[in-house]
């Protein structure tokens, strides 16, 4: 028995290290991409947004690659190693680019390699666990820690306006590729597995008016969401905030804290209240960004950053719980995959086009590549207005009653299962 327990802990440590590296890679380059493209390469707002939107295209294509190859053809650990190895080469190539095409094309190919690895790493972890509902959540926290450590490192070394974050991510990808080959063997399960995202059984969920409204709101709220991901680091740097990447990790710390509070809020607010709270937090966040600055207005910026826990957990995690309770057990994973494609795929892709157009409208980049306070204020007010419009429509049209998880253990199982299907 002691040797068995030791072996299980060893596997858990190896899986935790995998998840740490998985999200360290993403956090190392994605947060500061807009600052490098805007301040150093002087890309337009549309160019910055399109580059950030490559992950949305990857999210749309990811299930096709991850689902087909991992289920039917290639062992998961070998597929992960191959994708991360190709990703390392592509990130290094993107870091060497100076024109839009030279940066965008490698990033687009990279996103198509990286985004499937999010689902693949979760799948590998689940298949090596005896009780994923209990075991997965504590290990997944290491992924958030990896993202935080990447942000602190990039910000502490003042690399935000350089291509070095991409090279750091490339080096981490190379390390991850080698590490994946040491993970437990996880062979394909064969072709007779679960339903796919666009199967008739999943699409029948949209006959339920409440579910259709929820899916539509999820799509639309991700449009203003892309403003935050693509432009916040650039905004903070242009407003003179020191170590902006490090400060933005406060959002991940708040995300961890809010996750613990979800059961308590869920029982008191219900699904609709939680979803409205998450959308409302985006409205407040963008208002705080619009009127904050690096001087006396710095508390406003800090508050906007720390609202990330409510913005993310109250809407996206609650949405995962809602889907889990609406979908029949046989198609729950497929339903989660479809909602992920709707949000992180289609919604974020639409947001990349809109956010870029809005930024260019406010003439973010002048001859010196700097933005005025009035320009940024207008950008964030547009994003906040879009969020408010989605909130109002959702509040007026969504009517449904869904039971809360009976216990924290059930919550962990629900969120863990949703994470395994995500992206």
VENUR-V485185 format. One record per backbone hydrogen bond with DSSP energy under -1.0 kcal/mol. NH is the residue of the N-H (numbers start at 1). CO is the residue of the C=O. E is the energy in kcal/mol with one decimal. If there is no record, write none. Layout:
nh=NH co=CO e=E
nh=NH co=CO e=E
//
This chain:
nh=5 co=1 e=-2.6
nh=6 co=2 e=-2.5
nh=7 co=3 e=-2.2
nh=8 co=4 e=-2.5
nh=9 co=5 e=-2.4
nh=10 co=6 e=-2.1
nh=11 co=7 e=-2.2
nh=12 co=8 e=-2.4
nh=13 co=9 e=-2.4
nh=14 co=10 e=-1.9
nh=15 co=11 e=-2.5
nh=16 co=12 e=-2.5
nh=17 co=13 e=-2.1
nh=18 co=14 e=-1.8
nh=19 co=15 e=-2.3
nh=20 co=16 e=-2.3
nh=21 co=17 e=-2.3
nh=22 co=18 e=-2.4
nh=23 co=19 e=-1.8
nh=24 co=20 e=-1.9
nh=25 co=21 e=-2.1
nh=27 co=23 e=-2.5
nh=28 co=24 e=-1.8
nh=30 co=26 e=-2.2
nh=36 co=32 e=-1.8
nh=37 co=33 e=-2.6
nh=38 co=34 e=-2.5
nh=39 co=35 e=-2.5
nh=40 co=36 e=-1.2
nh=41 co=36 e=-1.8
nh=43 co=37 e=-3.0
nh=48 co=44 e=-2.3
nh=49 co=45 e=-2.5
nh=50 co=46 e=-2.5
nh=51 co=47 e=-2.0
nh=52 co=48 e=-2.4
nh=53 co=49 e=-2.0
nh=54 co=51 e=-1.2
nh=55 co=52 e=-1.0
nh=57 co=53 e=-1.5
nh=58 co=54 e=-2.3
nh=59 co=55 e=-2.1
nh=60 co=56 e=-1.7
nh=61 co=57 e=-1.8
nh=62 co=58 e=-2.0
nh=65 co=61 e=-1.3
nh=66 co=62 e=-3.1
nh=67 co=63 e=-2.2
nh=68 co=64 e=-1.3
nh=69 co=65 e=-2.1
nh=70 co=66 e=-1.1
nh=71 co=67 e=-1.0
nh=72 co=68 e=-1.7
nh=73 co=69 e=-2.6
nh=74 co=69 e=-2.6
nh=76 co=186 e=-2.7
nh=79 co=75 e=-2.3
nh=80 co=76 e=-2.7
nh=81 co=77 e=-2.0
nh=82 co=78 e=-2.3
nh=83 co=79 e=-2.4
nh=84 co=80 e=-2.4
nh=85 co=81 e=-2.0
nh=86 co=82 e=-2.3
nh=87 co=83 e=-2.2
nh=88 co=84 e=-2.1
nh=89 co=85 e=-1.6
nh=90 co=86 e=-2.3
nh=91 co=87 e=-2.7
nh=92 co=88 e=-1.9
nh=93 co=89 e=-1.9
nh=94 co=90 e=-2.4
nh=95 co=91 e=-2.2
nh=97 co=94 e=-1.4
nh=103 co=99 e=-1.5
nh=104 co=100 e=-3.6
nh=105 co=101 e=-1.8
nh=107 co=103 e=-1.8
nh=108 co=104 e=-2.8
nh=109 co=105 e=-2.3
nh=110 co=106 e=-2.5
nh=111 co=107 e=-2.8
nh=112 co=108 e=-1.7
nh=114 co=110 e=-3.3
nh=115 co=111 e=-2.3
nh=117 co=114 e=-1.5
nh=118 co=115 e=-1.1
nh=120 co=116 e=-2.2
nh=121 co=117 e=-2.5
nh=122 co=118 e=-1.5
nh=123 co=119 e=-2.7
nh=124 co=120 e=-2.7
nh=125 co=121 e=-2.1
nh=126 co=122 e=-2.6
nh=127 co=123 e=-2.2
nh=129 co=126 e=-1.5
nh=134 co=131 e=-1.3
nh=135 co=131 e=-2.7
nh=136 co=132 e=-2.5
nh=140 co=136 e=-2.7
nh=141 co=137 e=-1.3
nh=142 co=139 e=-1.3
nh=143 co=140 e=-1.2
nh=144 co=140 e=-1.1
nh=145 co=141 e=-2.2
nh=146 co=142 e=-2.1
nh=147 co=143 e=-2.0
nh=148 co=144 e=-2.4
nh=149 co=145 e=-2.8
nh=150 co=146 e=-2.1
nh=151 co=147 e=-2.1
nh=152 co=148 e=-2.5
nh=153 co=149 e=-2.2
nh=154 co=150 e=-2.7
nh=155 co=151 e=-2.5
nh=156 co=152 e=-2.6
nh=157 co=153 e=-1.8
nh=158 co=155 e=-1.2
nh=159 co=154 e=-2.3
nh=162 co=159 e=-1.9
nh=167 co=163 e=-1.4
nh=168 co=164 e=-2.9
nh=169 co=165 e=-2.4
nh=170 co=166 e=-2.2
nh=171 co=167 e=-2.4
nh=172 co=168 e=-2.3
nh=173 co=169 e=-2.3
nh=174 co=170 e=-2.2
nh=175 co=171 e=-2.2
nh=176 co=172 e=-2.6
nh=177 co=173 e=-2.5
nh=178 co=174 e=-1.8
nh=179 co=175 e=-2.4
nh=180 co=176 e=-2.5
nh=182 co=179 e=-1.7
nh=183 co=180 e=-1.4
nh=190 co=71 e=-3.3
nh=199 co=196 e=-1.8
nh=203 co=199 e=-2.4
nh=204 co=200 e=-1.7
nh=205 co=202 e=-1.7
nh=206 co=203 e=-1.6
nh=207 co=204 e=-1.8
nh=208 co=205 e=-1.5
nh=212 co=208 e=-2.3
nh=213 co=209 e=-2.4
nh=214 co=210 e=-2.4
nh=215 co=211 e=-2.7
nh=216 co=212 e=-2.4
nh=217 co=213 e=-2.6
nh=218 co=214 e=-2.4
nh=219 co=215 e=-2.1
nh=220 co=216 e=-2.3
nh=221 co=217 e=-2.7
nh=223 co=220 e=-1.3
nh=225 co=221 e=-1.1
nh=226 co=222 e=-1.0
nh=227 co=224 e=-1.1
nh=229 co=225 e=-1.5
nh=230 co=226 e=-2.5
nh=231 co=227 e=-1.9
nh=232 co=228 e=-1.7
nh=235 co=231 e=-2.7
nh=236 co=232 e=-2.8
nh=237 co=233 e=-2.2
nh=238 co=234 e=-2.5
nh=239 co=235 e=-1.6
nh=240 co=237 e=-1.4
nh=241 co=236 e=-2.7
nh=247 co=243 e=-2.3
nh=248 co=244 e=-2.2
nh=250 co=247 e=-1.8
nh=251 co=248 e=-1.6
nh=253 co=249 e=-1.8
nh=254 co=250 e=-2.2
nh=255 co=251 e=-1.6
nh=256 co=252 e=-1.9
nh=257 co=253 e=-1.8
nh=258 co=254 e=-2.7
nh=259 co=255 e=-1.7
nh=265 co=261 e=-2.4
nh=266 co=262 e=-3.1
nh=267 co=263 e=-1.8
nh=269 co=265 e=-3.1
nh=270 co=266 e=-2.1
nh=273 co=269 e=-1.0
nh=274 co=270 e=-2.2
nh=275 co=271 e=-2.7
nh=276 co=272 e=-2.6
nh=277 co=273 e=-2.1
nh=278 co=274 e=-2.3
nh=279 co=275 e=-2.3
nh=280 co=276 e=-2.9
nh=281 co=277 e=-1.8
nh=282 co=278 e=-1.1
nh=283 co=279 e=-1.5
nh=284 co=280 e=-2.3
nh=285 co=281 e=-2.7
nh=286 co=282 e=-2.2
nh=287 co=283 e=-1.7
nh=288 co=284 e=-2.4
nh=289 co=285 e=-2.3
nh=290 co=286 e=-2.0
nh=291 co=287 e=-1.4
nh=298 co=295 e=-1.6
nh=301 co=297 e=-1.3
nh=302 co=298 e=-2.6
nh=303 co=299 e=-2.4
nh=304 co=300 e=-2.2
nh=305 co=301 e=-2.2
nh=306 co=302 e=-2.7
nh=307 co=303 e=-1.1
nh=308 co=305 e=-1.7
nh=311 co=307 e=-2.9
nh=312 co=308 e=-3.1
nh=313 co=309 e=-2.1
nh=314 co=310 e=-1.2
nh=316 co=312 e=-2.4
nh=318 co=313 e=-1.5
nh=319 co=315 e=-2.1
nh=320 co=316 e=-2.0
nh=321 co=317 e=-2.0
nh=322 co=318 e=-2.5
nh=323 co=319 e=-2.6
nh=324 co=320 e=-2.2
nh=325 co=321 e=-1.6
nh=326 co=322 e=-1.5
nh=327 co=323 e=-2.5
nh=331 co=328 e=-1.7
nh=335 co=331 e=-2.6
nh=336 co=332 e=-2.5
nh=337 co=333 e=-2.1
nh=338 co=334 e=-2.2
nh=339 co=335 e=-2.3
nh=340 co=336 e=-2.1
nh=341 co=337 e=-2.0
nh=342 co=338 e=-2.3
nh=343 co=339 e=-2.5
nh=344 co=340 e=-1.3
nh=346 co=341 e=-2.6
nh=347 co=342 e=-2.3
nh=348 co=343 e=-1.8
nh=349 co=345 e=-1.9
nh=350 co=346 e=-2.4
nh=351 co=347 e=-2.2
nh=352 co=348 e=-1.8
nh=353 co=349 e=-1.3
nh=354 co=350 e=-2.2
nh=355 co=351 e=-3.0
nh=356 co=352 e=-1.6
nh=357 co=353 e=-1.9
nh=358 co=354 e=-2.4
nh=359 co=355 e=-2.5
nh=360 co=356 e=-2.3
nh=361 co=357 e=-2.0
nh=362 co=358 e=-1.7
nh=363 co=360 e=-1.7
nh=364 co=359 e=-1.5
nh=369 co=366 e=-1.1
nh=376 co=372 e=-2.0
nh=377 co=373 e=-2.4
nh=378 co=374 e=-2.1
nh=379 co=375 e=-2.0
nh=380 co=376 e=-2.6
nh=381 co=377 e=-2.1
nh=382 co=378 e=-2.0
nh=383 co=379 e=-2.0
nh=384 co=380 e=-2.7
nh=385 co=381 e=-2.5
nh=386 co=382 e=-2.4
nh=387 co=383 e=-2.1
nh=388 co=384 e=-2.4
nh=389 co=385 e=-2.2
nh=390 co=386 e=-2.1
nh=391 co=387 e=-2.4
nh=392 co=388 e=-2.4
nh=393 co=389 e=-2.3
nh=394 co=390 e=-2.6
nh=395 co=391 e=-2.6
nh=396 co=392 e=-1.8
nh=397 co=393 e=-1.4
nh=398 co=394 e=-2.4
nh=411 co=407 e=-2.1
nh=412 co=408 e=-2.5
nh=413 co=409 e=-1.9
nh=414 co=410 e=-2.4
nh=415 co=411 e=-2.9
nh=416 co=412 e=-2.5
nh=417 co=413 e=-2.3
nh=418 co=414 e=-2.0
nh=419 co=415 e=-2.5
nh=420 co=416 e=-1.8
nh=421 co=417 e=-1.1
nh=422 co=418 e=-1.2
//
